[in-house]
């Protein structure tokens, strides 16, 4: 397979990068104490940690964790039911999966939410009959996104939960489900318009089975219909291998449990959700705490989605779906374009296939590619919600990816120069995430303290970010060499 090679300067960068991370973690641990204003609002922690409270202010983690615990039986029954369908080689797989999905939504929520989701699917599917054109479907998609965003902004927790007869946590879950379904319905209907010769694979019952597929209903990751429709095909009995797939399912769920424990333990020692609430503290705290906090926000976000997506991926693979891989660790990604490609791989596949490549090709002009990329990020902004922090995050993401492309084009043959110049774009891309993780007030503080407070602030961050960049570059080269070696070996 070849030896692991590293140059002296790269090794020094790796050591310096890891040392800075560990020290910044220690400084954040020091700040995570009972002097924080919100400390006594935190829940009681585990007794083994000598009375330390747990930072339970990440409402997304708390809600989705409770969703997994409360609906563990539904996940299990879903897996058993589909395995029975496989073993018995029943032909009406789409119908059975659609009924399972409808029953799950009705059981967990109520008939009102089921009716809304059903109406959403009907409205998309009906368009393919009346106006089977991509442009009309995209208008429909944006109308649904606009409706969802309007309801969120105007009626979300004031009236809608009462109207729909659900709890606030369930309303949050429903907002995610209906947003995921916009992507699924758009994907399905676009494929149906293009592939008119095989309409038997694009029936309404197929759309319902795809949209209401329970393991991916809330958690994700989203998968394009090309991946999903393979599991609708009957399999020879010899390919079932229930016991082998069951072992893999248990192992993958066990890994999700381990990562969940890591998350819960981390929340006892790093209060990354309540520290950003104290803006005065962020304006005055030393840089080790400030940038260490930003790194920890990213790592906790990564772990959260390893668990969420991991559950969906585990059950999807058990059911025979060709699932995308789990999110890549953000602690080794030095190019933000790679973050988009390898963190949420399912969403990236949708964006790339249905938006970007529809607007440009490899041979298109640079201006056309730039506009295609901009359009993609406009969709990202609108789909995530018309909030200021989402707009800033999306805009900075697009700018940073454009800068990365420019650096690669100009300095691609000179890796060291590319690292020196590219680190500037990398810093901005990292700062953009703090708008997404903690909203605009916190993002503005990071921007101000990095670029406007003292030159030393930027130089200190640049030194660490450069070592981060070189470390990520080295890790990526090692993975590439391993893949090449494996290909040659086989």
C-alpha positions in Angstrom: 0.0 0.0 0.0 3.0 2.3 0.3 4.5 4.2 3.3 3.0 7.2 5.0 5.1 10.1 3.9 5.2 13.6 5.4 7.7 16.4 5.0 9.3 18.2 7.9 7.4 21.5 7.4 4.1 19.6 7.0 4.8 17.6 10.2 5.5 20.9 12.1 2.3 22.3 10.8 0.3 19.3 12.0 1.9 19.4 15.5 1.3 23.1 15.8 -2.3 22.8 14.6 -3.1 20.0 17.1 -1.3 21.8 20.0 -3.3 25.0 19.3 -6.6 23.0 19.3 -5.9 21.3 22.6 -5.0 24.6 24.3 -8.0 26.4 22.9 -10.2 23.5 24.2 -8.7 23.9 27.6 -9.4 27.7 27.6 -13.0 27.0 26.5 -13.3 24.5 29.4 -12.2 27.2 31.8 -14.9 29.6 30.5 -17.6 27.0 30.7 -18.4 27.5 34.3 -21.1 28.8 36.7 -20.2 32.4 36.1 -22.0 32.4 32.8 -25.4 34.1 33.0 -27.4 31.2 31.6 -25.5 28.5 33.7 -28.3 27.9 36.2 -30.9 27.5 33.4 -29.0 24.4 32.2 -30.3 21.0 33.1 -28.6 18.9 35.8 -25.7 16.9 34.4 -24.7 13.3 34.9 -23.8 12.5 38.5 -20.4 11.0 37.5 -19.2 14.6 36.5 -19.4 16.0 40.0 -22.4 18.3 39.6 -21.4 19.8 36.3 -24.5 20.9 34.3 -25.1 19.9 30.7 -25.5 22.5 28.0 -29.0 21.5 26.6 -29.5 24.7 24.6 -29.0 23.0 21.3 -32.8 22.6 20.7 -32.2 20.7 17.4 -30.1 18.1 19.2 -32.6 17.8 22.0 -35.7 17.5 19.8 -34.2 15.0 17.4 -32.7 13.0 20.2 -36.1 12.7 21.8 -37.6 11.8 18.4 -35.2 8.8 18.0 -36.0 7.6 21.6 -39.7 8.1 21.3 -40.0 6.4 17.9 -37.5 3.6 18.3 -40.4 1.1 18.0 -41.6 2.7 14.8 -38.1 2.4 13.3 -38.0 -1.3 14.4 -41.4 -2.1 13.0 -40.5 -0.4 9.7 -37.4 -2.5 9.3 -39.3 -5.7 10.2 -42.2 -5.0 7.8 -39.9 -4.2 4.8 -37.9 -7.3 5.6 -41.0 -9.4 5.5 -41.9 -7.9 2.1 -38.4 -8.8 0.8 -38.5 -12.4 2.1 -42.0 -12.9 0.8 -41.0 -11.2 -2.5 -44.2 -9.2 -2.6 -44.7 -7.2 -5.8 -46.5 -4.1 -4.5 -43.5 -2.7 -2.7 -44.3 0.9 -3.5 -47.8 0.6 -2.1 -46.7 -1.2 1.1 -43.9 1.4 1.7 -46.4 4.2 1.1 -48.8 2.7 3.5 -46.1 2.3 6.1 -45.1 5.9 5.7 -48.6 7.2 6.0 -49.2 5.1 9.1 -46.0 6.3 10.7 -46.9 10.0 10.2 -50.5 9.4 11.4 -49.2 7.5 14.5 -46.5 10.1 15.4 -48.4 13.2 14.5 -52.0 13.3 13.4 -54.3 13.3 10.3 -53.9 17.0 9.8 -50.2 16.8 9.2 -50.6 13.7 7.0 -53.2 15.6 4.9 -50.9 18.5 4.4 -48.0 16.3 3.3 -50.3 14.4 1.1 -51.6 17.6 -0.5 -48.0 18.7 -1.1 -47.2 15.5 -3.0 -50.5 15.8 -5.0 -49.8 19.3 -6.0 -46.4 18.4 -7.4 -47.5 15.2 -9.1 -50.5 17.0 -10.7 -48.1 19.6 -12.3 -46.4 16.8 -14.2 -49.7 16.0 -15.9 -50.9 19.6 -16.6 -47.6 21.3 -17.3 -44.8 18.6 -17.6 -42.0 21.2 -17.9 -39.0 21.8 -15.6 -39.5 25.5 -15.4 -43.1 25.1 -14.2 -42.0 22.5 -11.6 -39.3 24.9 -10.3 -42.0 27.7 -9.9 -44.1 25.2 -8.0 -41.1 24.3 -5.7 -40.4 28.0 -5.0 -44.1 28.6 -4.2 -44.0 25.8 -1.6 -40.7 27.2 -0.2 -42.3 30.7 -0.1 -45.3 29.3 1.7 -43.2 27.4 4.3 -41.1 30.5 4.9 -44.1 32.8 5.2 -45.8 30.5 7.7 -42.5 30.2 9.8 -42.1 34.0 9.9 -45.7 34.9 10.6 -47.5 32.1 12.5 -44.9 29.6 13.5 -45.1 29.2 17.3 -48.0 31.6 17.9 -50.9 30.0 16.2 -49.8 27.1 14.0 -49.2 24.5 16.7 -52.7 25.2 18.1 -54.3 25.0 14.6 -52.5 21.7 13.8 -53.0 20.3 17.3 -49.4 19.4 17.9 -46.6 20.4 20.4 -44.0 23.0 19.6 -41.3 20.3 19.2 -43.5 18.5 16.7 -44.1 21.7 14.8 -40.3 22.1 14.5 -40.0 18.5 13.2 -42.8 19.1 10.7 -41.1 22.2 9.3 -38.1 20.1 8.6 -40.1 17.2 7.1 -42.1 19.5 4.7 -38.9 21.2 3.6 -37.2 17.9 2.9 -40.3 16.9 0.9 -39.9 20.0 -1.4 -36.6 18.6 -2.6 -37.9 15.0 -2.9 -41.0 16.0 -4.9 -39.0 18.3 -7.1 -36.4 15.6 -7.7 -39.1 12.9 -8.5 -41.1 15.2 -10.8 -38.1 16.4 -12.8 -37.1 12.8 -13.4 -40.6 12.0 -14.4 -40.7 14.8 -17.0 -37.3 13.7 -18.5 -37.9 10.0 -18.4 -41.3 9.8 -20.2 -40.5 6.3 -21.7 -40.6 4.7 -18.2 -43.7 6.2 -16.5 -44.3 2.9 -14.8 -41.5 3.9 -12.4 -43.0 7.3 -11.7 -46.5 6.6 -10.4 -48.1 8.6 -7.6 -47.7 5.7 -5.2 -44.0 5.7 -6.0 -43.8 9.4 -5.0 -45.6 8.7 -1.7 -43.3 5.8 -0.9 -40.3 8.0 -1.7 -41.5 11.1 0.2 -42.9 9.2 3.2 -40.1 6.7 3.6 -39.9 6.8 7.4 -36.1 6.5 8.2 -35.3 9.5 6.1 -38.5 11.4 6.9 -37.0 13.8 9.5 -33.3 12.9 9.8 -32.2 12.7 6.2 -29.9 12.7 4.4 -32.0 13.5 1.3 -31.4 11.1 -1.5 -32.3 11.6 -5.2 -35.0 9.4 -6.6 -32.5 7.5 -8.8 -31.0 6.0 -5.7 -34.4 5.3 -4.0 -36.2 3.6 -6.9 -33.7 0.7 -6.9 -35.1 -0.5 -3.6 -38.6 -0.8 -5.1 -37.4 -3.6 -7.4 -38.0 -7.2 -6.2 -34.8 -9.0 -5.3 -33.9 -12.7 -5.7 -34.3 -14.5 -2.4 -30.6 -15.3 -2.3 -29.7 -11.6 -2.2 -31.8 -10.9 0.9 -29.1 -12.0 3.5 -31.1 -10.8 6.4 -28.7 -11.9 9.2 -25.7 -10.2 7.6 -27.6 -7.0 7.0 -29.0 -7.1 10.5 -25.5 -7.3 12.0 -24.5 -4.2 9.9 -27.6 -2.3 11.0 -26.9 -3.0 14.7 -23.2 -2.0 14.2 -24.1 1.3 12.5 -26.7 2.1 15.1 -24.2 1.2 17.9 -21.7 3.8 16.3 -24.5 6.4 16.4 -25.0 5.6 20.1 -21.3 6.0 20.7 -21.2 9.4 19.0 -24.4 10.4 20.9 -22.6 9.7 24.2 -19.6 11.7 23.0 -21.9 14.6 22.2 -23.6 14.4 25.6 -20.3 14.2 27.5 -18.9 17.1 25.5 -21.9 19.2 26.5 -20.9 18.8 30.1 -17.5 20.4 29.6 -18.0 22.9 26.7 -20.9 25.2 26.8 -20.8 26.2 23.2 -24.5 27.0 23.0 -24.8 29.4 25.9 -21.4 31.2 25.6 -22.6 32.8 22.2 -25.6 34.2 24.0 -23.3 36.4 26.0 -22.2 38.9 23.4 -20.3 41.1 25.8 -18.1 38.2 26.8 -17.4 37.4 23.1 -16.3 40.9 22.5 -13.7 40.8 25.3 -12.7 37.2 25.6 -9.1 36.2 24.5 -8.6 34.8 21.0 -7.9 31.2 22.3 -11.5 31.1 23.6 -13.0 32.9 20.7 -11.6 30.8 17.9 -11.6 27.6 20.0 -15.3 28.2 20.5 -15.8 28.5 16.8 -14.0 25.3 16.1 -16.0 23.5 18.8 -19.3 24.8 17.3 -18.2 23.2 14.1 -17.2 19.9 15.6 -20.4 19.6 17.7 -22.4 20.4 14.5 -20.5 17.6 12.7 -21.2 15.0 15.5 -24.8 16.0 15.5 -25.3 15.2 11.9 -23.1 12.1 12.1 -25.8 10.8 14.5 -28.8 12.1 12.6 -27.7 11.1 9.2 -26.1 7.9 10.6 -29.5 6.6 11.8 -31.1 7.3 8.4 -28.2 5.8 6.5 -28.2 2.7 8.7 -31.8 1.9 8.1 -31.6 2.9 4.4 -28.8 0.5 3.8 -30.6 -2.2 5.6 -33.5 -1.6 3.3 -31.3 -1.9 0.2 -30.8 1.8 -0.6 -27.6 3.1 -2.1 -27.1 5.7 0.6 -24.6 8.5 0.5 -21.8 8.4 3.0 -21.8 10.1 6.4 -20.6 13.7 6.7 -16.8 14.3 6.5 -15.1 15.5 9.7 -14.8 19.3 9.4 -11.5 19.2 11.3 -9.6 18.1 8.3 -11.3 20.0 5.4 -9.2 22.8 4.1 -11.3 23.7 1.0 -14.8 24.8 1.5 -15.9 23.4 -1.8 -15.0 20.0 -0.3 -17.2 20.8 2.7 -20.2 21.2 0.3 -19.3 18.0 -1.5 -18.6 15.7 1.4 -20.6 17.0 4.4 -24.2 16.7 3.2 -23.5 14.5 0.2 -27.2 13.9 -0.6 -28.1 17.6 -0.7 -24.9 18.3 -2.8 -26.0 15.6 -5.3 -29.4 17.2 -5.7 -27.9 20.7 -6.1 -25.3 19.5 -8.6 -27.6 17.3 -10.7 -30.8 19.4 -10.8 -29.5 23.0 -10.6 -25.8 23.4 -11.4 -25.4 21.0 -14.3 -28.7 22.2 -15.8 -27.2 25.7 -16.1 -23.7 24.9 -17.2 -21.3 22.2 -18.4 -17.6 21.6 -18.2 -17.1 23.4 -21.4 -19.2 26.4 -20.4 -17.6 29.9 -20.0 -16.4 31.1 -16.7 -19.1 33.6 -16.4 -21.8 31.0 -17.0 -20.3 28.7 -14.3 -20.2 31.6 -11.9 -23.9 32.4 -12.5 -24.8 28.7 -12.2 -23.0 28.6 -8.8 -24.7 31.8 -7.7 -28.1 30.4 -8.6 -27.3 27.3 -6.6 -26.6 29.3 -3.5 -29.7 31.4 -4.0 -31.7 28.2 -3.8 -29.7 27.2 -0.7 -30.6 30.5 0.9 -34.3 30.4 0.0 -34.7 26.8 1.0 -33.0 27.2 4.4 -35.2 30.3 5.2 -35.2 34.0 4.4 -33.2 35.0 7.5 -30.4 37.5 7.6 -27.9 35.1 9.0 -28.7 32.5 6.3 -28.3 35.1 3.6 -24.9 36.2 4.9 -23.8 32.6 5.3 -24.9 31.7 1.8 -23.3 34.8 0.2 -20.0 34.3 2.0 -20.0 30.6 1.0 -20.4 31.5 -2.6 -17.7 34.1 -2.5 -15.2 31.8 -0.8 -15.8 29.0 -3.3 -15.2 31.5 -6.1 -12.0 32.6 -4.4 -10.9 29.0 -4.0 -11.4 28.4 -7.7 -9.4 31.5 -8.5 -6.5 30.4 -6.3 -6.5 27.0 -7.9 -6.5 28.4 -11.4 -3.7 30.9 -10.7 -1.5 28.9 -8.3 -2.5 25.4 -8.9 1.0 24.3 -9.9 2.6 25.8 -6.8 1.1 24.1 -3.7 3.0 26.2 -1.1 2.0 29.5 -2.7 -1.6 28.2 -3.1 -1.6 27.4 0.6 -0.3 30.8 1.6 -2.9 32.6 -0.6 -5.7 30.1 -0.1 -5.6 30.4 3.7 -7.1 33.9 3.4 -10.2 32.5 1.6 -10.2 29.6 4.1 -10.4 32.0 7.0 -13.4 33.8 5.6 -15.2 30.5 4.8 -14.7 29.4 8.5 -16.0 32.8 9.8 -19.1 32.4 7.5 -20.1 29.3 9.5 -20.5 31.3 12.7 -23.4 33.2 11.2 -25.1 29.8 10.5 -24.2 28.2 13.9 -25.0 31.2 16.1 -26.8 33.8 13.9 -25.7 37.2 12.8 -24.8 38.9 16.1 -22.2 36.4 16.8 -21.0 36.3 13.2 -20.5 40.1 13.2 -18.4 39.9 16.4 -16.1 37.3 14.7 -15.8 39.4 11.6 -15.0 42.6 13.6 -12.5 41.0 15.9 -10.7 39.2 13.1 -10.5 42.0 10.5 -11.0 45.3 12.3 -9.9 45.0 16.0 -6.1 44.5 15.8 -3.8 43.3 13.0 -2.4 40.8 15.5 -5.8 39.1 15.8 -5.7 38.3 12.1 -2.1 37.3 12.0 -2.6 34.9 15.0 -5.6 33.3 13.3 -3.7 33.2 10.0 -0.8 31.3 11.5 -3.1 28.6 12.9 -5.3 28.5 9.8 -2.3 28.1 7.6 -1.3 25.0 9.6 -4.9 23.8 9.4 -4.8 24.2 5.6 -1.5 22.3 5.3 -2.8 19.5 7.6 -6.0 19.2 5.5 -4.0 19.1 2.3 -1.7 16.4 3.7 -4.7 14.2 4.9 -6.3 14.6 1.5 -3.2 13.5 -0.3 -2.8 10.5 2.0 -6.4 9.4 1.2 -5.8 9.9 -2.5 -2.6 7.8 -2.4 -4.4 5.0 -0.5 -7.2 4.9 -3.0 -4.8 4.8 -5.9 -2.8 2.0 -4.2 -5.9 0.0 -3.6 -6.9 0.3 -7.3 -3.5 -0.9 -8.4 -3.6 -3.7 -5.8 -6.8 -5.1 -7.1 
